[in-house]
Amino acid sequence: MTEVLAKRRIGSLEVSVIGLGCNNFGGRIDAHQTAQVVSAALDAGITFFDTADIYGGTRSEKLLGRALGKHRDEVVVATKFGMPVDAEHQGAKPAYVRSALEASLRRLGTDHVDLYQLHQPDPETPIADTLAALDELVRAGKVREIGCSNFSAAQIREAQVAVREGAARFVSVQNEYSLLKREPELEVLPECERLGLAFIPYFPLSSGVLSGKYHRGEPPSAGTRLAGVPTGGAHSLLSDETLSVVEALEAYAARNSHSVLELAIAWLVTNPTVASVIAGATAPAQVRANAKAISWVLTAAQMDEVDAITPAP
């Protein structure tokens, strides 16, 4: 039975407040496992699937398209371009924007992308040129909405100013944001709110550190995202300082009869500028856990208590 999740908007698109990040497809999980994860997402009421041309060495788009199959038109598919696929295929020059989209459409097995995102700024290409090419694709019906990723507040403002009157403009910003990385609160989130842009947080569980699967003094288990990553270093995701914060968050969540994963996702959803939390998954159980997390609606007092553990920047 398909569950129904709350919906929010990315421009003209309506998306489930919990999405599925597809960066594991074709890399950490194969076609069969991908199909299981996508099926679980559909059953959980997830309608927003976010991938990129570089994920899984271009295999993510292929596996996602295949797994969605007849459900393609029931969901919102987002992908990205701009990061190096290889030495020849990268950037945001107009000719490449057009060819990158055609390649993504072929891999996804679809005739349009719902949300097409510039994966990172291209310092060698004026943003106005990139936006003009993206507008052509929108007018051609090959793209419904456009967005950007890894943009600073200044770069977001520059892109808004560069849009020709009546042309397509970015409707979303996808940057890293979590309880352990709150820098977007300084400038990017306020800018999104000012301009009416949807914010899509990636790595909402901080590469799994907020999933409850990593513990002090224990090496990451084989098969996890951080397997083989050294622990304890000052700059590590598993540094003693970070794990102290995570342990405090775990204890707080437990006192409220929830997991730290549920806390991490519920906390993000509290911000109305956040359109969809795109947590990745390698198994159906993870998908169901992510979707269940929004059942915890944090009060203002609870938000203040979380701030005391991991303060705003």
Secondary structure as UniProt FT lines:
FT   STRAND          7..10
FT   TURN            11..12
FT   STRAND          13..16
FT   STRAND          18..21
FT   TURN            23..24
FT   TURN            26..28
FT   HELIX           31..43
FT   TURN            44..45
FT   STRAND          48..50
FT   TURN            53..54
FT   HELIX           55..58
FT   HELIX           59..68
FT   HELIX           69..74
FT   STRAND          76..81
FT   TURN            87..88
FT   HELIX           94..108
FT   STRAND          113..118
FT   TURN            123..124
FT   HELIX           127..139
FT   TURN            140..141
FT   STRAND          143..149
FT   HELIX           153..162
FT   TURN            165..166
FT   STRAND          170..176
FT   TURN            179..180
FT   HELIX           183..185
FT   TURN            186..187
FT   HELIX           188..195
FT   STRAND          198..202
FT   TURN            204..208
FT   HELIX           209..211
FT   TURN            216..217
FT   TURN            222..223
FT   TURN            225..228
FT   TURN            234..235
FT   TURN            237..238
FT   HELIX           240..255
FT   TURN            256..257
FT   HELIX           260..269
FT   TURN            272..273
FT   STRAND          277..280
FT   HELIX           284..292
FT   HELIX           293..295
FT   HELIX           300..309
//
